[in-house]
């Protein structure tokens, strides 16, 4: 699969639209951690850049599966 602007743009939109329960169920966020959720909602792009590799990879997989 060739990665292009349209796919990149769509991936950013997908990441921005993921619901809290999806992120918690996938292990991206700790269940019930309101501070972590607010940090993600405030800026998911900074969140993925600063998250531990394990959680960032889980988020990547969620987005990838929706492309």
N, C-alpha and C positions, 0 to 999 in steps of 0.2 A: 504494500500500500504506500503510495507516494503521499507525503505530508505536505500540504499546501496551506495558503493563507485561509481559505474557507474552513478547512479542518481545524486549524489553530484557533480561529475566531469562534467556531462552534464549541471547541473544547473549553474556552474561557467562559462562554455562556453557560455551558453545562455545569462547570465547577461552581459558578455563581448561583445556580438555581437548585443545588442539592439541598434537600431538607435535613434538618437536624437528626431526625430518627434514622434516616438512611446512613448518615455519617456515623452515628453512634453504633448502629447495628453492624456496620462494616469494620468497626474498630478504629476509625479515623479519629473520632473524638471520644473522650471518656463519658459514659452515660451519666447524665445529671450534672455535668460540669458546666454551669452557666457562664462562667468567665471564659472558658475555652471556646464555647459556642459564640459568645459575643465577639471575641477576638477574630474568629473565622469570619463571621458575618460582616464585621467592620471592613476587613480587607483580606479576602481569601487568597489573593495573589501574594501578599507579603507572608501570610500564614504558611503557604506551601514552601516558600523559600526558606523559612526559618524553622519549620517543623523537623522533628527527627526523621531520618530517612525512612524508617519503617512506616510511620503514619503518612508521610508524603507519598510513598509508593502505593499505599492502600487507596489514597485519594486519586492518584493517577489511574489506578486500575478501574475505579468507579467511573471516571470520566471516559477512559478508553472503551469500556464496555457499552457506553451510550453513544459513541460516535458512529 
